């Protein structure tokens, strides 16, 4: 375990910093993927707002145009009242939780769910922690 990281790809330094900073605030999709699962969704920025299939997010001062929105699976949760819908593809009991694989558009990912888990084929709501979403141009 290190207290300072240097993330490299193809001989290039992508990012340096604490493990927490590199994981929570990656500078690129490539840097994010070096430290774990990173879900990437095509997005569009218009007038300071990023829109994609998993919701609408503040884009700050980023210019209008195509972008990518990245979240880690642990920034997502099942929330029945969410307007963001996903299809349950598979469930797998794993002790104190159930791993639920869902699909939104062409992206599949697995969430760990405690308590009652949905069934395959069911539509579920997905909530995203907006503080943990990263937008890349």
C-alpha positions as CSV (number, residue, x, y, z in Angstrom):
1,X,0.0,0.0,0.0
2,X,1.4,3.4,-1.0
3,X,0.7,6.9,0.3
4,X,1.6,8.4,-3.1
5,X,0.9,7.0,-6.6
6,X,2.2,7.7,-10.1
7,X,-0.1,6.3,-12.7
8,X,1.5,5.5,-16.0
9,X,0.4,4.2,-19.4
10,X,2.6,3.5,-22.3
11,X,5.6,5.2,-20.7
12,X,3.6,8.4,-20.0
13,X,2.7,9.7,-16.5
14,X,-1.1,10.2,-16.4
15,X,-1.5,11.4,-12.8
16,X,0.2,11.6,-9.5
17,X,-1.3,11.9,-6.0
18,X,-2.6,10.1,-3.0
19,X,-4.5,6.8,-3.7
20,X,-7.7,8.5,-2.6
21,X,-7.3,11.5,-5.0
22,X,-6.3,9.3,-7.9
23,X,-9.3,7.0,-7.3
24,X,-11.9,9.6,-6.6
25,X,-10.7,12.3,-9.0
26,X,-9.0,10.7,-12.0
27,X,-7.7,13.0,-14.7
28,X,-8.8,10.7,-17.5
29,X,-10.7,7.5,-18.2
30,X,-7.3,5.7,-18.6
31,X,-6.2,6.8,-15.2
32,X,-9.5,5.7,-13.7
33,X,-9.3,2.3,-15.2
34,X,-5.8,1.7,-13.7
35,X,-7.4,1.8,-10.2
36,X,-10.5,-0.3,-10.7
37,X,-13.8,-0.6,-12.5
38,X,-14.8,2.6,-14.4
39,X,-18.1,2.8,-16.2
40,X,-18.0,5.2,-19.2
41,X,-21.1,6.6,-20.8
42,X,-21.3,8.8,-23.9
43,X,-22.5,12.3,-23.0
44,X,-23.3,15.7,-24.4
45,X,-22.5,19.0,-22.7
46,X,-24.8,21.9,-23.4
47,X,-24.9,25.2,-21.5
48,X,-23.0,23.8,-18.5
49,X,-25.1,20.6,-18.2
50,X,-24.0,17.1,-19.1
51,X,-26.6,14.7,-20.3
52,X,-26.3,11.0,-20.7
53,X,-28.4,7.8,-20.2
54,X,-27.7,7.8,-16.4
55,X,-28.8,11.4,-15.8
56,X,-28.0,15.0,-15.9
57,X,-24.9,16.5,-14.2
58,X,-23.3,19.9,-13.7
59,X,-20.5,20.3,-16.3
60,X,-19.1,23.5,-14.7
61,X,-17.3,25.6,-17.2
62,X,-16.6,22.9,-19.8
63,X,-17.3,23.8,-23.4
64,X,-20.4,22.4,-25.2
65,X,-19.9,19.3,-27.2
66,X,-19.4,15.5,-26.9
67,X,-18.0,14.1,-23.7
68,X,-17.7,11.0,-21.6
69,X,-19.2,10.6,-18.1
70,X,-17.4,8.2,-15.8
71,X,-18.6,6.7,-12.6
72,X,-17.5,3.8,-10.5
73,X,-20.0,1.0,-9.8
74,X,-19.9,1.9,-6.1
75,X,-21.3,5.3,-6.9
76,X,-24.5,3.7,-8.2
77,X,-27.4,2.2,-6.2
78,X,-30.8,0.6,-6.9
79,X,-33.6,3.2,-6.1
80,X,-37.0,2.2,-7.3
81,X,-38.3,5.8,-7.7
82,X,-35.4,6.8,-9.9
83,X,-36.3,7.8,-13.4
84,X,-33.1,6.1,-14.7
85,X,-34.1,2.6,-15.6
86,X,-32.0,-0.5,-16.1
87,X,-32.8,-4.1,-17.0
88,X,-31.6,-6.9,-14.6
89,X,-29.6,-9.4,-16.6
90,X,-28.4,-11.7,-13.8
91,X,-28.3,-12.1,-10.1
92,X,-25.9,-14.1,-8.0
93,X,-26.1,-14.7,-4.3
94,X,-22.8,-13.9,-2.6
95,X,-23.3,-14.3,1.2
96,X,-24.5,-11.2,2.9
97,X,-25.4,-9.6,-0.5
98,X,-26.5,-10.4,-4.0
99,X,-24.5,-9.3,-7.0
100,X,-27.0,-7.8,-9.5
101,X,-25.9,-7.3,-13.1
102,X,-27.9,-4.7,-15.0
103,X,-27.8,-3.1,-18.4
104,X,-28.4,0.5,-19.4
105,X,-28.2,1.0,-23.1
106,X,-25.1,-1.0,-24.1
107,X,-23.4,-0.8,-20.7
108,X,-23.5,-3.7,-18.3
109,X,-22.4,-3.5,-14.7
110,X,-22.8,-5.3,-11.4
111,X,-24.0,-3.8,-8.1
112,X,-23.9,-5.4,-4.7
113,X,-27.4,-5.4,-3.1
114,X,-28.3,-6.1,0.5
115,X,-31.7,-7.4,1.3
116,X,-34.3,-8.3,-1.3
117,X,-32.8,-8.5,-4.8
118,X,-34.7,-8.0,-8.0
119,X,-35.2,-10.9,-10.4
120,X,-33.7,-11.3,-13.9
121,X,-35.7,-9.5,-16.5
122,X,-37.0,-6.9,-14.1
123,X,-36.7,-3.2,-14.7
124,X,-35.1,-1.3,-11.8
125,X,-34.3,2.3,-11.0
126,X,-30.6,3.4,-10.7
127,X,-29.4,6.3,-8.7
128,X,-26.1,8.0,-9.2
129,X,-24.1,10.0,-6.6
130,X,-23.5,13.1,-8.7
131,X,-20.5,14.1,-6.5
132,X,-18.7,11.0,-7.8
133,X,-19.4,11.4,-11.5
134,X,-16.5,12.7,-13.6
135,X,-16.9,14.4,-17.0
136,X,-14.1,14.1,-19.6
137,X,-13.9,15.9,-22.9
